[in-house]
Amino acid sequence: MRSRSLNALPIPVKRALGKLGEDIRTARVRRRIPTAIMADRAFISRATLIKVEKGDPGVSMGTYATVLFVLGLADKLAELASLPNDPTGQFLEEETLPQRVRLSRKKV
């Protein structure tokens, strides 16, 4: 069942997770943190850390968030879907704005 759901992932999602994993590994190596210490700080096993660094979609988002926290990068996670980073949402919202704003006759 698990492999079936993983195969259903869109290719861009797989690539994004792979890049995230690579970036996490690079950040860990730059900080010169061994895998055993990193896993200990994130309260996960080394095997799970290796999955994170490979961008495994089966790893929970909470685990990715904890690893980013340990690296000091968790603030970036909170901004992923924020208004400035959602041009499609902004466009759709602007489409629904009225062309004119009128006072109701009751208030006049």
VENRAUR-V295778 format. One record per residue. N is the residue number from 0. RES is the residue in one letter. OMEGA is omega in whole degrees, 0 to 359 (* if undefined). Layout:
n = {N,N}
res = {RES,RES}
omega = {OMEGA,OMEGA}
This chain:
n = {0,1,2,3,4,5,6,7,8,9,10,11,12,13,14,15,16,17,18,19,20,21,22,23,24,25,26,27,28,29,30,31,32,33,34,35,36,37,38,39,40,41,42,43,44,45,46,47,48,49,50,51,52,53,54,55,56,57,58,59,60,61,62,63,64,65,66,67,68,69,70,71,72,73,74,75,76,77,78,79,80,81,82,83,84,85,86,87,88,89,90,91,92,93,94,95,96,97,98,99,100,101,102,103,104,105,106,107}
res = {M,R,S,R,S,L,N,A,L,P,I,P,V,K,R,A,L,G,K,L,G,E,D,I,R,T,A,R,V,R,R,R,I,P,T,A,I,M,A,D,R,A,F,I,S,R,A,T,L,I,K,V,E,K,G,D,P,G,V,S,M,G,T,Y,A,T,V,L,F,V,L,G,L,A,D,K,L,A,E,L,A,S,L,P,N,D,P,T,G,Q,F,L,E,E,E,T,L,P,Q,R,V,R,L,S,R,K,K,V}
omega = {182,182,179,181,179,178,181,180,176,182,178,178,178,180,181,178,177,178,178,178,178,180,177,179,179,179,179,181,178,179,180,178,177,182,181,180,179,179,179,181,181,180,177,177,176,179,178,177,178,177,178,183,175,180,181,180,179,179,184,178,178,178,176,181,179,178,177,177,180,180,181,183,185,180,178,182,182,183,186,184,180,184,180,181,182,182,179,178,178,180,181,178,180,178,184,178,180,179,179,176,181,172,177,182,181,183,184,*}
